[in-house]
Amino acid sequence: MPNIQLDEQEKGHVKLTFTVSVEEQQPFLEAAAEHISEHSTIPGFRPGKAGYEIVKQRVGEAKIMEEALEKIVRTYFVEAILKHEIDTVGSPKIDVEKMAAGNELVFTAEVIRMPAVKELADFKTLSIQGKVPEVADHDVELALKDLTRMQTREVRAEAGSVVAATDKAVVSMDMKKAGVPVEGGQSPNHAVYLAEEYYIPGFKEQLIGLKEGESKTFTLPFPAEHAQEFLAGQDVEFDIVLKELFHLEPPKMDDTFARSLGLKDFAMMKELIHKNLLDEKIREEQMRQEKEALELIANKTQFENIPDLLVNEEIEKMLRELKARVEEQGMDFEKYIQSLKKDLSQVKLDFTPQALMRIKVAIAMREIAKRENLTVSDEELDKELDESAARYEDAEDKKRIYSPEYRQYFEQVVLNRKVIELVKQVMVKM
């Protein structure tokens, strides 16, 4: 274990300074050299077979040190946190102060201690109302409509065909208000399904009878409750050109269609849809109960001061989560933010109450686990790690799952699960 200096600072901040000797670095350097050997072409050696000295001659000791640094920092940081029983929140701020081949490595890690609970709410006296999930026939019918839409064939209309009430029309569209172009109201390829409800009443009816290549100009009032306030209740002029016309051929919902999906008959398909919808509603209800119960506990718990840095870090985490969701849907994140009519600082400000709540919930959950003597056995943790590792094919990924830092992370995951189960068991009333 390297030499560690621990400096307790204001507002729960802790700074750890690590001095790692050359001898303590060596196992990590050798592992890094082996990794470089496995992923590099070294003349005269098969991948992974070149020794440390050969790799050092080939790529230089500085390159090996650079490769080993992350593992050195991560390993000794986790060991120090566990040894000194520092209950942290958020990510550590790591700074490398001294790094040179053949010399001591000096780095610092700044962390924030988990803010303490002044008075934990007595969750055993609190309750929330549970609901029994149900699936109505209407829900199944809507799902069948969605399935029909997904399986519908689009057949390009013959030349001279006119738009009918069951077609799909692709138009170029230019919207103007009082002669001024509407921001975001221009689209070169706007698809309109005429059999479906449209957000601007009367728009799709204006397309009926048009042929490809024909244009039309018309004015329609936007609904008074429209989301864009500057358009709500206003008259807007539309210049459109019909670019493409498709006739839609939806499948017939019968036994033949069900069998094409690998099912026995149409009745079985409806049963499967009903089951899937019910499973989804059960998951949603479980998540609602979990959120409502934990937030009720957090709201009735008194906490010590929560550092702004911790709140800001949680906001950044929420922003990354939002960005990932937006990009998963194929949208550009910057354009999405612009569509909200807000800048990034306003979005972060909007996230603040939720970020604070997430932090309070996490602190309260840890306190409940401590007071209720909830623990995770080695067998439970090993099972969780094995199940997670089984999802990966790469040997390096599997190996990483069993590292000390991942073990600590999964231990908290299992512990949180136990807290949630206990809280719901006590608080949810049906």
C-alpha beads as a LAMMPS data file, in Angstrom:
LAMMPS data file: protein, C-alpha beads

430 atoms
429 bonds

1 atom types
1 bond types

-500.0 500.0 xlo xhi
-500.0 500.0 ylo yhi
-500.0 500.0 zlo zhi

Masses

1 110.0

Atoms # bond

1 1 1 0.000 0.000 0.000
2 1 1 1.480 3.396 -0.952
3 1 1 1.982 6.257 1.477
4 1 1 -1.286 8.195 1.836
5 1 1 -1.814 11.621 3.385
6 1 1 -5.430 12.385 4.305
7 1 1 -6.535 16.014 4.570
8 1 1 -10.048 16.733 5.913
9 1 1 -11.335 20.001 4.426
10 1 1 -14.453 22.161 4.718
11 1 1 -17.969 21.092 3.719
12 1 1 -17.174 17.394 3.682
13 1 1 -14.310 17.631 1.194
14 1 1 -11.416 15.199 1.663
15 1 1 -8.102 15.310 -0.192
16 1 1 -5.943 12.181 -0.366
17 1 1 -2.341 12.396 -1.567
18 1 1 -0.806 9.117 -2.781
19 1 1 2.917 8.470 -3.118
20 1 1 3.488 5.203 -4.990
21 1 1 6.998 3.749 -4.907
22 1 1 8.733 2.277 -7.947
23 1 1 8.350 -1.201 -6.429
24 1 1 4.604 -0.706 -5.939
25 1 1 4.245 0.429 -9.551
26 1 1 6.075 -2.576 -11.003
27 1 1 3.209 -5.149 -11.095
28 1 1 1.025 -2.617 -12.908
29 1 1 3.822 -1.782 -15.365
30 1 1 4.322 -5.455 -16.171
31 1 1 0.581 -5.935 -16.725
32 1 1 0.525 -2.846 -18.950
33 1 1 3.481 -4.135 -20.980
34 1 1 1.701 -7.452 -21.461
35 1 1 -1.435 -5.626 -22.627
36 1 1 0.613 -3.558 -25.105
37 1 1 2.287 -6.745 -26.347
38 1 1 -1.111 -8.379 -26.915
39 1 1 -2.409 -5.442 -28.949
40 1 1 0.741 -4.447 -30.856
41 1 1 2.846 -5.970 -33.603
42 1 1 6.341 -6.644 -32.286
43 1 1 8.650 -8.317 -34.851
44 1 1 9.758 -11.794 -33.804
45 1 1 7.047 -12.250 -31.171
46 1 1 3.498 -13.547 -31.232
47 1 1 0.874 -11.230 -29.638
48 1 1 1.273 -11.196 -25.856
49 1 1 4.591 -13.088 -25.868
50 1 1 7.075 -10.195 -25.793
51 1 1 8.563 -9.639 -22.326
52 1 1 8.670 -6.402 -20.355
53 1 1 12.172 -5.368 -21.476
54 1 1 11.374 -6.028 -25.142
55 1 1 8.178 -3.957 -24.940
56 1 1 10.073 -1.184 -23.129
57 1 1 12.674 -1.076 -25.917
58 1 1 9.923 -1.043 -28.534
59 1 1 7.526 1.603 -27.177
60 1 1 9.445 3.265 -24.353
61 1 1 8.953 3.195 -20.595
62 1 1 6.835 6.361 -20.667
63 1 1 4.255 4.629 -22.879
64 1 1 4.067 1.686 -20.461
65 1 1 3.664 4.097 -17.543
66 1 1 0.882 5.908 -19.364
67 1 1 -0.883 2.593 -20.007
68 1 1 -0.563 1.546 -16.342
69 1 1 -1.571 4.873 -14.788
70 1 1 -5.348 4.438 -14.820
71 1 1 -5.147 1.002 -13.167
72 1 1 -2.687 2.241 -10.515
73 1 1 -4.872 5.225 -9.626
74 1 1 -8.120 3.255 -9.631
75 1 1 -6.760 0.355 -7.560
76 1 1 -5.084 2.394 -4.824
77 1 1 -7.918 4.926 -4.640
78 1 1 -10.515 2.202 -4.014
79 1 1 -8.272 0.488 -1.444
80 1 1 -7.766 3.789 0.410
81 1 1 -11.480 4.609 0.466
82 1 1 -12.248 1.179 1.914
83 1 1 -9.376 1.234 4.414
84 1 1 -10.218 4.686 5.784
85 1 1 -13.984 4.017 5.612
86 1 1 -14.673 7.171 3.631
87 1 1 -18.288 7.045 2.483
88 1 1 -18.150 9.121 -0.693
89 1 1 -20.632 10.454 -3.199
90 1 1 -19.965 11.505 -6.755
91 1 1 -16.773 10.964 -8.708
92 1 1 -13.285 11.747 -7.371
93 1 1 -11.246 14.605 -8.836
94 1 1 -7.891 13.063 -9.757
95 1 1 -4.716 15.083 -10.393
96 1 1 -1.330 13.562 -11.233
97 1 1 1.346 15.743 -9.621
98 1 1 4.465 13.733 -10.425
99 1 1 4.942 10.980 -12.988
100 1 1 8.210 9.906 -14.537
101 1 1 9.569 6.487 -15.414
102 1 1 11.758 5.065 -12.653
103 1 1 10.491 7.550 -10.054
104 1 1 7.787 7.774 -7.416
105 1 1 4.300 8.468 -8.693
106 1 1 2.394 11.168 -6.800
107 1 1 -1.292 11.811 -7.386
108 1 1 -4.171 13.343 -5.438
109 1 1 -7.828 12.424 -5.181
110 1 1 -10.418 14.894 -3.921
111 1 1 -13.734 13.428 -2.797
112 1 1 -16.848 14.529 -0.957
113 1 1 -18.057 12.627 2.059
114 1 1 -21.647 11.489 1.975
115 1 1 -23.620 14.251 3.774
116 1 1 -24.995 12.903 7.031
117 1 1 -28.632 12.495 7.998
118 1 1 -29.693 14.651 10.949
119 1 1 -32.993 12.870 11.473
120 1 1 -34.217 9.990 9.325
121 1 1 -37.950 9.833 8.670
122 1 1 -39.666 6.882 10.331
123 1 1 -40.665 5.182 7.099
124 1 1 -42.510 2.480 9.040
125 1 1 -45.184 5.059 9.891
126 1 1 -45.456 6.337 6.310
127 1 1 -47.534 4.856 3.516
128 1 1 -48.379 5.260 -0.148
129 1 1 -51.319 3.867 -2.083
130 1 1 -50.607 1.029 -4.474
131 1 1 -52.630 0.420 -7.618
132 1 1 -53.603 -2.831 -9.326
133 1 1 -52.446 -2.610 -12.976
134 1 1 -55.184 -3.388 -15.495
135 1 1 -55.323 -3.656 -19.273
136 1 1 -58.587 -2.646 -20.948
137 1 1 -59.823 -3.898 -24.318
138 1 1 -59.215 -0.365 -25.607
139 1 1 -55.496 -0.712 -24.763
140 1 1 -55.278 -3.922 -26.798
141 1 1 -57.080 -2.282 -29.732
142 1 1 -54.619 0.632 -29.708
143 1 1 -51.712 -1.818 -29.696
144 1 1 -53.260 -3.665 -32.651
145 1 1 -53.562 -0.350 -34.509
146 1 1 -49.884 0.357 -33.862
147 1 1 -48.987 -3.132 -35.086
148 1 1 -51.121 -2.624 -38.192
149 1 1 -49.344 0.669 -38.879
150 1 1 -45.902 -0.934 -38.542
151 1 1 -46.817 -3.795 -40.895
152 1 1 -48.560 -1.629 -43.507
153 1 1 -47.053 -1.692 -47.006
154 1 1 -46.475 1.621 -48.756
155 1 1 -46.997 1.372 -52.519
156 1 1 -45.884 4.270 -54.707
157 1 1 -48.899 5.684 -56.524
158 1 1 -49.040 5.646 -60.314
159 1 1 -48.555 8.874 -62.220
160 1 1 -51.690 10.980 -62.250
161 1 1 -53.118 9.496 -59.054
162 1 1 -54.761 11.916 -56.643
163 1 1 -54.524 12.012 -52.858
164 1 1 -57.245 10.013 -51.102
165 1 1 -58.279 9.913 -47.446
166 1 1 -56.323 6.693 -46.755
167 1 1 -53.021 7.643 -48.431
168 1 1 -49.629 8.858 -47.293
169 1 1 -48.517 12.159 -48.798
170 1 1 -44.988 13.578 -48.696
171 1 1 -44.990 17.346 -49.133
172 1 1 -42.580 20.238 -48.999
173 1 1 -44.035 22.771 -46.595
174 1 1 -43.394 26.426 -45.884
175 1 1 -45.355 28.126 -43.090
176 1 1 -45.798 31.897 -42.822
177 1 1 -47.514 34.115 -40.288
178 1 1 -48.496 37.552 -41.578
179 1 1 -46.119 36.980 -44.491
180 1 1 -43.141 36.202 -42.242
181 1 1 -41.634 32.669 -42.313
182 1 1 -42.390 30.726 -39.133
183 1 1 -39.260 29.513 -37.337
184 1 1 -39.086 25.724 -37.723
185 1 1 -42.034 25.793 -40.133
186 1 1 -40.099 24.719 -43.215
187 1 1 -39.791 21.064 -44.201
188 1 1 -38.656 19.667 -47.570
189 1 1 -40.124 16.194 -46.916
190 1 1 -43.042 16.293 -44.497
191 1 1 -45.000 13.005 -44.299
192 1 1 -48.761 13.160 -43.729
193 1 1 -50.837 10.039 -43.050
194 1 1 -54.323 11.125 -44.059
195 1 1 -56.160 8.391 -42.124
196 1 1 -54.697 9.637 -38.831
197 1 1 -55.514 12.645 -36.690
198 1 1 -53.341 15.642 -37.529
199 1 1 -52.146 18.267 -35.072
200 1 1 -53.497 21.093 -37.260
201 1 1 -57.222 20.525 -37.911
202 1 1 -58.088 20.859 -41.592
203 1 1 -54.539 20.405 -42.911
204 1 1 -54.860 16.882 -44.312
205 1 1 -58.211 17.682 -45.935
206 1 1 -56.460 20.387 -47.991
207 1 1 -54.293 17.710 -49.618
208 1 1 -57.120 15.520 -50.917
209 1 1 -57.354 15.611 -54.714
210 1 1 -53.801 16.835 -55.336
211 1 1 -51.461 15.111 -57.817
212 1 1 -47.682 14.753 -57.502
213 1 1 -45.962 18.001 -58.464
214 1 1 -49.007 20.165 -57.775
215 1 1 -48.815 23.028 -55.283
216 1 1 -51.374 24.691 -53.070
217 1 1 -51.535 27.674 -50.736
218 1 1 -54.069 27.859 -47.916
219 1 1 -54.552 29.421 -44.477
220 1 1 -55.569 27.584 -41.309
221 1 1 -55.988 28.653 -37.673
222 1 1 -53.716 26.886 -35.191
223 1 1 -55.490 25.348 -32.172
224 1 1 -55.792 27.732 -29.213
225 1 1 -54.068 25.189 -26.958
226 1 1 -51.104 24.648 -29.320
227 1 1 -47.782 24.114 -27.497
228 1 1 -46.044 26.960 -29.354
229 1 1 -47.676 29.983 -27.757
230 1 1 -46.729 32.400 -30.535
231 1 1 -48.788 30.252 -32.961
232 1 1 -51.675 29.268 -30.669
233 1 1 -54.963 30.595 -32.055
234 1 1 -53.169 32.360 -34.932
235 1 1 -53.859 32.099 -38.669
236 1 1 -50.928 30.532 -40.523
237 1 1 -50.403 30.388 -44.284
238 1 1 -49.144 27.129 -45.798
239 1 1 -47.334 26.793 -49.129
240 1 1 -47.127 23.105 -49.993
241 1 1 -46.013 20.991 -52.950
242 1 1 -47.002 17.320 -53.216
243 1 1 -43.699 15.523 -53.837
244 1 1 -44.656 11.856 -53.395
245 1 1 -47.878 9.896 -53.004
246 1 1 -48.210 6.403 -51.527
247 1 1 -51.211 4.105 -51.277
248 1 1 -51.237 2.191 -47.995
249 1 1 -51.990 -1.520 -47.817
250 1 1 -52.523 -2.493 -44.164
251 1 1 -52.533 -6.200 -43.271
252 1 1 -55.779 -7.888 -42.334
253 1 1 -55.790 -8.701 -38.633
254 1 1 -56.644 -12.404 -38.743
255 1 1 -55.223 -15.892 -38.125
256 1 1 -53.099 -15.705 -41.281
257 1 1 -51.394 -12.535 -40.085
258 1 1 -50.855 -14.015 -36.616
259 1 1 -49.243 -17.121 -38.127
260 1 1 -46.899 -14.902 -40.169
261 1 1 -45.559 -13.697 -36.814
262 1 1 -45.061 -17.261 -35.577
263 1 1 -48.239 -17.452 -33.474
264 1 1 -51.021 -20.044 -33.532
265 1 1 -53.911 -17.733 -34.345
266 1 1 -55.308 -14.219 -33.901
267 1 1 -56.721 -15.019 -30.452
268 1 1 -53.256 -16.037 -29.246
269 1 1 -51.809 -12.816 -30.671
270 1 1 -54.327 -10.742 -28.696
271 1 1 -53.539 -12.739 -25.544
272 1 1 -49.816 -12.098 -26.035
273 1 1 -50.406 -8.385 -26.583
274 1 1 -52.562 -8.287 -23.433
275 1 1 -49.821 -10.036 -21.431
276 1 1 -47.079 -7.729 -22.718
277 1 1 -49.161 -4.639 -21.942
278 1 1 -49.916 -5.945 -18.452
279 1 1 -46.233 -6.711 -17.811
280 1 1 -45.347 -3.168 -18.862
281 1 1 -48.023 -1.655 -16.600
282 1 1 -46.785 -3.770 -13.691
283 1 1 -43.228 -2.477 -14.273
284 1 1 -44.492 1.102 -14.455
285 1 1 -46.467 0.663 -11.217
286 1 1 -43.445 -0.833 -9.450
287 1 1 -41.319 2.125 -10.561
288 1 1 -44.012 4.594 -9.473
289 1 1 -44.262 2.990 -6.033
290 1 1 -40.478 3.011 -5.644
291 1 1 -40.166 6.685 -6.648
292 1 1 -43.108 7.868 -4.543
293 1 1 -42.041 5.953 -1.423
294 1 1 -38.389 7.014 -1.545
295 1 1 -39.198 10.660 -2.270
296 1 1 -41.704 10.706 0.601
297 1 1 -38.978 9.450 2.950
298 1 1 -36.492 12.001 1.585
299 1 1 -38.970 14.872 1.988
300 1 1 -39.551 13.983 5.646
301 1 1 -35.849 13.429 6.448
302 1 1 -33.574 16.191 7.751
303 1 1 -30.129 16.346 6.130
304 1 1 -26.877 18.155 6.802
305 1 1 -25.824 20.741 4.230
306 1 1 -25.515 19.209 0.764
307 1 1 -22.506 20.729 -1.084
308 1 1 -23.217 22.671 -4.281
309 1 1 -20.463 20.699 -6.001
310 1 1 -22.405 17.502 -5.372
311 1 1 -25.606 19.011 -6.769
312 1 1 -23.760 20.313 -9.842
313 1 1 -22.224 16.900 -10.437
314 1 1 -25.658 15.270 -10.290
315 1 1 -26.995 17.871 -12.739
316 1 1 -24.168 17.042 -15.161
317 1 1 -25.002 13.348 -14.790
318 1 1 -28.665 14.054 -15.587
319 1 1 -27.593 16.094 -18.607
320 1 1 -25.507 13.171 -19.912
321 1 1 -28.496 10.860 -19.422
322 1 1 -30.732 13.262 -21.368
323 1 1 -28.162 13.559 -24.176
324 1 1 -27.951 9.765 -24.466
325 1 1 -31.752 9.425 -24.656
326 1 1 -32.036 12.160 -27.285
327 1 1 -29.266 10.691 -29.452
328 1 1 -30.745 7.186 -29.136
329 1 1 -33.808 8.587 -30.900
330 1 1 -31.623 9.871 -33.729
331 1 1 -31.872 13.547 -32.789
332 1 1 -29.110 16.127 -32.560
333 1 1 -28.727 17.188 -28.915
334 1 1 -27.987 20.859 -29.639
335 1 1 -31.024 21.124 -31.906
336 1 1 -33.138 19.417 -29.251
337 1 1 -32.081 22.018 -26.656
338 1 1 -32.875 24.794 -29.137
339 1 1 -36.346 23.288 -29.680
340 1 1 -37.016 23.754 -25.949
341 1 1 -36.506 27.503 -26.418
342 1 1 -33.933 27.394 -23.609
343 1 1 -30.164 27.505 -23.356
344 1 1 -28.100 24.874 -21.554
345 1 1 -27.847 26.930 -18.357
346 1 1 -31.654 27.124 -18.132
347 1 1 -31.953 23.360 -18.636
348 1 1 -29.435 22.810 -15.826
349 1 1 -31.398 25.167 -13.593
350 1 1 -34.570 23.193 -14.322
351 1 1 -32.729 20.006 -13.297
352 1 1 -31.706 21.396 -9.887
353 1 1 -34.744 20.311 -7.801
354 1 1 -34.662 16.803 -9.263
355 1 1 -30.883 16.549 -8.772
356 1 1 -31.245 17.559 -5.126
357 1 1 -34.008 14.982 -4.644
358 1 1 -31.898 12.218 -6.206
359 1 1 -29.063 13.018 -3.812
360 1 1 -31.374 13.048 -0.792
361 1 1 -32.898 9.713 -1.807
362 1 1 -29.437 8.146 -2.155
363 1 1 -28.376 9.420 1.281
364 1 1 -31.611 8.260 2.920
365 1 1 -31.292 4.807 1.344
366 1 1 -27.788 4.355 2.740
367 1 1 -28.975 5.430 6.170
368 1 1 -31.881 2.977 6.072
369 1 1 -29.524 0.149 5.096
370 1 1 -27.272 1.025 8.022
371 1 1 -30.042 1.287 10.618
372 1 1 -31.852 -1.839 9.427
373 1 1 -28.566 -3.798 9.366
374 1 1 -29.027 -4.712 5.721
375 1 1 -25.955 -6.359 4.240
376 1 1 -24.885 -8.152 1.078
377 1 1 -23.327 -11.588 1.504
378 1 1 -20.365 -12.747 -0.587
379 1 1 -22.650 -15.329 -2.201
380 1 1 -25.197 -12.676 -3.219
381 1 1 -22.489 -10.407 -4.594
382 1 1 -20.743 -13.223 -6.473
383 1 1 -24.062 -14.193 -8.066
384 1 1 -24.634 -10.590 -9.192
385 1 1 -21.108 -10.342 -10.610
386 1 1 -21.408 -13.691 -12.406
387 1 1 -24.716 -12.660 -14.001
388 1 1 -23.230 -9.359 -15.132
389 1 1 -20.041 -10.961 -16.479
390 1 1 -22.113 -13.491 -18.435
391 1 1 -23.458 -10.632 -20.576
392 1 1 -19.979 -9.943 -21.976
393 1 1 -17.985 -11.983 -24.476
394 1 1 -14.673 -10.135 -24.280
395 1 1 -12.301 -11.605 -21.670
396 1 1 -11.060 -8.149 -20.620
397 1 1 -14.620 -6.970 -19.993
398 1 1 -15.373 -10.065 -17.924
399 1 1 -12.185 -9.560 -15.910
400 1 1 -13.049 -5.923 -15.214
401 1 1 -16.408 -6.935 -13.685
402 1 1 -14.546 -8.714 -10.874
403 1 1 -12.267 -5.753 -10.062
404 1 1 -12.488 -4.165 -6.572
405 1 1 -14.185 -1.006 -7.854
406 1 1 -16.849 -2.926 -9.759
407 1 1 -17.346 -5.198 -6.769
408 1 1 -17.969 -2.141 -4.608
409 1 1 -20.399 -0.721 -7.179
410 1 1 -22.423 -3.938 -7.463
411 1 1 -22.501 -4.319 -3.695
412 1 1 -24.240 -0.937 -3.503
413 1 1 -26.637 -1.956 -6.301
414 1 1 -27.712 -5.097 -4.425
415 1 1 -27.950 -3.176 -1.144
416 1 1 -30.159 -0.526 -2.766
417 1 1 -32.385 -3.283 -4.092
418 1 1 -32.823 -4.638 -0.567
419 1 1 -33.682 -1.175 0.762
420 1 1 -36.297 -0.702 -1.960
421 1 1 -37.855 -4.104 -1.254
422 1 1 -38.053 -3.324 2.474
423 1 1 -39.489 0.155 1.961
424 1 1 -42.156 -1.039 -0.474
425 1 1 -43.067 -3.976 1.746
426 1 1 -43.676 -1.619 4.670
427 1 1 -45.130 1.449 2.949
428 1 1 -47.259 0.273 0.013
429 1 1 -50.900 -0.205 0.966
430 1 1 -53.261 -1.903 -1.485

Bonds

1 1 1 2
2 1 2 3
3 1 3 4
4 1 4 5
5 1 5 6
6 1 6 7
7 1 7 8
8 1 8 9
9 1 9 10
10 1 10 11
11 1 11 12
12 1 12 13
13 1 13 14
14 1 14 15
15 1 15 16
16 1 16 17
17 1 17 18
18 1 18 19
19 1 19 20
20 1 20 21
21 1 21 22
22 1 22 23
23 1 23 24
24 1 24 25
25 1 25 26
26 1 26 27
27 1 27 28
28 1 28 29
29 1 29 30
30 1 30 31
31 1 31 32
32 1 32 33
33 1 33 34
34 1 34 35
35 1 35 36
36 1 36 37
37 1 37 38
38 1 38 39
39 1 39 40
40 1 40 41
41 1 41 42
42 1 42 43
43 1 43 44
44 1 44 45
45 1 45 46
46 1 46 47
47 1 47 48
48 1 48 49
49 1 49 50
50 1 50 51
51 1 51 52
52 1 52 53
53 1 53 54
54 1 54 55
55 1 55 56
56 1 56 57
57 1 57 58
58 1 58 59
59 1 59 60
60 1 60 61
61 1 61 62
62 1 62 63
63 1 63 64
64 1 64 65
65 1 65 66
66 1 66 67
67 1 67 68
68 1 68 69
69 1 69 70
70 1 70 71
71 1 71 72
72 1 72 73
73 1 73 74
74 1 74 75
75 1 75 76
76 1 76 77
77 1 77 78
78 1 78 79
79 1 79 80
80 1 80 81
81 1 81 82
82 1 82 83
83 1 83 84
84 1 84 85
85 1 85 86
86 1 86 87
87 1 87 88
88 1 88 89
89 1 89 90
90 1 90 91
91 1 91 92
92 1 92 93
93 1 93 94
94 1 94 95
95 1 95 96
96 1 96 97
97 1 97 98
98 1 98 99
99 1 99 100
100 1 100 101
101 1 101 102
102 1 102 103
103 1 103 104
104 1 104 105
105 1 105 106
106 1 106 107
107 1 107 108
108 1 108 109
109 1 109 110
110 1 110 111
111 1 111 112
112 1 112 113
113 1 113 114
114 1 114 115
115 1 115 116
116 1 116 117
117 1 117 118
118 1 118 119
119 1 119 120
120 1 120 121
121 1 121 122
122 1 122 123
123 1 123 124
124 1 124 125
125 1 125 126
126 1 126 127
127 1 127 128
128 1 128 129
129 1 129 130
130 1 130 131
131 1 131 132
132 1 132 133
133 1 133 134
134 1 134 135
135 1 135 136
136 1 136 137
137 1 137 138
138 1 138 139
139 1 139 140
140 1 140 141
141 1 141 142
142 1 142 143
143 1 143 144
144 1 144 145
145 1 145 146
146 1 146 147
147 1 147 148
148 1 148 149
149 1 149 150
150 1 150 151
151 1 151 152
152 1 152 153
153 1 153 154
154 1 154 155
155 1 155 156
156 1 156 157
157 1 157 158
158 1 158 159
159 1 159 160
160 1 160 161
161 1 161 162
162 1 162 163
163 1 163 164
164 1 164 165
165 1 165 166
166 1 166 167
167 1 167 168
168 1 168 169
169 1 169 170
170 1 170 171
171 1 171 172
172 1 172 173
173 1 173 174
174 1 174 175
175 1 175 176
176 1 176 177
177 1 177 178
178 1 178 179
179 1 179 180
180 1 180 181
181 1 181 182
182 1 182 183
183 1 183 184
184 1 184 185
185 1 185 186
186 1 186 187
187 1 187 188
188 1 188 189
189 1 189 190
190 1 190 191
191 1 191 192
192 1 192 193
193 1 193 194
194 1 194 195
195 1 195 196
196 1 196 197
197 1 197 198
198 1 198 199
199 1 199 200
200 1 200 201
201 1 201 202
202 1 202 203
203 1 203 204
204 1 204 205
205 1 205 206
206 1 206 207
207 1 207 208
208 1 208 209
209 1 209 210
210 1 210 211
211 1 211 212
212 1 212 213
213 1 213 214
214 1 214 215
215 1 215 216
216 1 216 217
217 1 217 218
218 1 218 219
219 1 219 220
220 1 220 221
221 1 221 222
222 1 222 223
223 1 223 224
224 1 224 225
225 1 225 226
226 1 226 227
227 1 227 228
228 1 228 229
229 1 229 230
230 1 230 231
231 1 231 232
232 1 232 233
233 1 233 234
234 1 234 235
235 1 235 236
236 1 236 237
237 1 237 238
238 1 238 239
239 1 239 240
240 1 240 241
241 1 241 242
242 1 242 243
243 1 243 244
244 1 244 245
245 1 245 246
246 1 246 247
247 1 247 248
248 1 248 249
249 1 249 250
250 1 250 251
251 1 251 252
252 1 252 253
253 1 253 254
254 1 254 255
255 1 255 256
256 1 256 257
257 1 257 258
258 1 258 259
259 1 259 260
260 1 260 261
261 1 261 262
262 1 262 263
263 1 263 264
264 1 264 265
265 1 265 266
266 1 266 267
267 1 267 268
268 1 268 269
269 1 269 270
270 1 270 271
271 1 271 272
272 1 272 273
273 1 273 274
274 1 274 275
275 1 275 276
276 1 276 277
277 1 277 278
278 1 278 279
279 1 279 280
280 1 280 281
281 1 281 282
282 1 282 283
283 1 283 284
284 1 284 285
285 1 285 286
286 1 286 287
287 1 287 288
288 1 288 289
289 1 289 290
290 1 290 291
291 1 291 292
292 1 292 293
293 1 293 294
294 1 294 295
295 1 295 296
296 1 296 297
297 1 297 298
298 1 298 299
299 1 299 300
300 1 300 301
301 1 301 302
302 1 302 303
303 1 303 304
304 1 304 305
305 1 305 306
306 1 306 307
307 1 307 308
308 1 308 309
309 1 309 310
310 1 310 311
311 1 311 312
312 1 312 313
313 1 313 314
314 1 314 315
315 1 315 316
316 1 316 317
317 1 317 318
318 1 318 319
319 1 319 320
320 1 320 321
321 1 321 322
322 1 322 323
323 1 323 324
324 1 324 325
325 1 325 326
326 1 326 327
327 1 327 328
328 1 328 329
329 1 329 330
330 1 330 331
331 1 331 332
332 1 332 333
333 1 333 334
334 1 334 335
335 1 335 336
336 1 336 337
337 1 337 338
338 1 338 339
339 1 339 340
340 1 340 341
341 1 341 342
342 1 342 343
343 1 343 344
344 1 344 345
345 1 345 346
346 1 346 347
347 1 347 348
348 1 348 349
349 1 349 350
350 1 350 351
351 1 351 352
352 1 352 353
353 1 353 354
354 1 354 355
355 1 355 356
356 1 356 357
357 1 357 358
358 1 358 359
359 1 359 360
360 1 360 361
361 1 361 362
362 1 362 363
363 1 363 364
364 1 364 365
365 1 365 366
366 1 366 367
367 1 367 368
368 1 368 369
369 1 369 370
370 1 370 371
371 1 371 372
372 1 372 373
373 1 373 374
374 1 374 375
375 1 375 376
376 1 376 377
377 1 377 378
378 1 378 379
379 1 379 380
380 1 380 381
381 1 381 382
382 1 382 383
383 1 383 384
384 1 384 385
385 1 385 386
386 1 386 387
387 1 387 388
388 1 388 389
389 1 389 390
390 1 390 391
391 1 391 392
392 1 392 393
393 1 393 394
394 1 394 395
395 1 395 396
396 1 396 397
397 1 397 398
398 1 398 399
399 1 399 400
400 1 400 401
401 1 401 402
402 1 402 403
403 1 403 404
404 1 404 405
405 1 405 406
406 1 406 407
407 1 407 408
408 1 408 409
409 1 409 410
410 1 410 411
411 1 411 412
412 1 412 413
413 1 413 414
414 1 414 415
415 1 415 416
416 1 416 417
417 1 417 418
418 1 418 419
419 1 419 420
420 1 420 421
421 1 421 422
422 1 422 423
423 1 423 424
424 1 424 425
425 1 425 426
426 1 426 427
427 1 427 428
428 1 428 429
429 1 429 430
